[in-house]
Amino acid sequence: MDTSPIDSWEGVAACFTFADSPGMIAFLCGLAFVAFLGFMYAIIKHENDAFENHRD
């Protein structure tokens, strides 16, 4: 069952856009970290509010 449209791997190359730019890689890692912290803050705030609203 050969359903791949690729007939040959000749001429195939990988393109790493930011591989030669450590500053951009650091920026993207920092952005991911800040997004993670924001996500954690939102989860903790939601859980605390839900706990307070459903307390006996």
N, C-alpha and C positions, 0 to 999 in steps of 0.2 A: 504494500500500500504506500506508494510514493506520491504524496500530495503536495510536496514542496514546489513552489514556483522557481526556486533557485536551481539552476543547472550546473553552475560552476562557481568556485570560490576564488577564481583568479581576479586580481585587481581589487580585492576587498581590503579596506583599511579602516582603522578605528580613528575617530576624531575626538580628542579630549579637549574641550573648549578652554577650560581654566587650568590645565595641567602646568603651564609655565608661569602662572600668576599666583604666588603664595598669598598675596594680599587679598585677592578675590576669594580664594579658598577660605582664608581666615574670616573674611566678612560673611560668607555664606554659612560657615559653622557658627559664628556668633549670632546670626539671624535665626538659625534653627534653634539655638539654645534659648534665645529670648522668646521665641514662639512657644517652646516647651514650657518655660516658666509661666508665660501667660495662660497657657492651657491648664497647668497645674493650679494656678491661682483661681481660675474660673471653676474648676472642679471642686476645690476645697470650699470656695465661697458657696457654691450651690449645695454641697452636702451639709454645710453648717446651717444654711437657711432652711433646708428641708428638715433637718433634725429639730430645729427650733419650732417649725410650723406643725410638726406631728408629735410633739411632746405631750404626754398626758396631763 
